[in-house]
Amino acid sequence: MVVDWIMTTTYGETDVDDDPVLIPRCGHPMTMSSMDGMFDMQKTFKMSAGNIPVGLSGTSEPFSAESLKTCPMCRSPLRDLNRYNRIVRRGMIDESTKKFIVWSNAAFAPLAERVQTLESELVDSQIEARAELGTKRSNSSSGSNIAAVKLSDNRNQFLQHIQRISDLKSRYKGALRLRQDVSTFLRRVRDGEQPFGRIWNLVENERRRKGRENPHFQFQVDVLQTRSRLLTTSLLIRCDLAIFSDFFALRTGSSALMAPDDFRVTPLKIDFAQVRKECLELSEEAASRKQPLTQVEAYIYSARFAALERSNLDAEAAVTERHALLKNSGLEQLEMAENVAKLNPGSVRGMSSQISDIRRMLNNGVFYSVVTSQETQDVYRALSQEFRGTGHWYRCVNGHPFTIGECGMPMQTSRCPQCGSPVGGEHHQTVDGVTRDVEMESLMGNLTLGDRP
């Protein structure tokens, strides 16, 4: 039986004292020198003269591992040999992370489409909803619950206040169910739920348990795949804005014939300072992660909350400095959104109409609902299609993965849907900075999208 696949020597011809024979779980023996060559031990470890690992040759970079090795005889995975555990674990973590990327992207696209549908349905049904509300008086308990609360809490508490209004429970039932789905998905793509994040938490918990905490042992945040979390955080804000915008739109046109406790005439004191702060924090993180689409969306949402708050200030507050501050703050965020959009025209499309609408709101002091443009929805679909698992996989200069279909070789240049950097190429030659991702291709060949891995 051949045990040295380099020299093609058999077991009987091998000096096992000089070159031991390793037997994996599948039962096909192989010399340690052949196995070391297959796993490229020299790349990971510093080896002694006796071929014993004595140290690491460098840090273990994310996605640096090659595809998981298999037995050359039966193709069974080689994962149970202690000598190669570090290399095997590195490959398994990379494989899990790539599955996470594909799963999260496939799951996000339907949620984005549902939020788009929600926005349209709420706007299209506002006239009918006002007419229906005009034919009945609110229950005495519906307005009193919200009148006693100053709406300066976080978004979850604000939604709880709205849910207490009996006249609106049926209207927002589907919207709140969708919001719950988005929130659930956000929890599933948070940093701590990713393969790297889970391992980090396990290591840190064990170190604390044994009293071995080391302040110099820091986590490299750049190994985390934050794109899905950032997109979903933005989507959740967008869903809340759709509900808030509709709620305040239904309050307009109040009549003196309404009951004093009707939610449409009950005075409300609102302060979205905390929500606007969350939007700006999201924009800062998106900028650091080279995600211009989310960055622009966060600026726009901050400006929309400023316009919504400004248009609902009471008569006394409307002439104060706060009124001007909200206007100036909103206009400043819109200007920043425009600047980012100009620098990333390929990945940030369809935002100009939203920016113009919100600028008119801030200047005129009147708020109305805004539906995300179809062009922006096309950007979301493009992001989804970049992970369809066909053709060849590549990465742009900023490390964002994408695919080229048909023959899998570039024939035209384009822009990365995430960061807008040049991708593709001409005559089967990629543009500068684009690299082939062979490991991702091998993973996608056998991947079936479905439940989260």
Beta strands, then each sheet from edge to edge (+ up, - down):
strand 1: 2-4
strand 2: 9-10
strand 3: 21-22
strand 4: 30-31
strand 5: 45-47
strand 6: 53-56
strand 7: 392-395
strand 8: 401-404
strand 9: 413-415
strand 10: 422-426
strand 11: 429-430
strand 12: 435-436
sheet 1: 1+ 2-
sheet 2: 3+ 4-
sheet 3: 5+ 6-
sheet 4: 8+ 7- 12+
sheet 5: 9+ 10- 11+
end
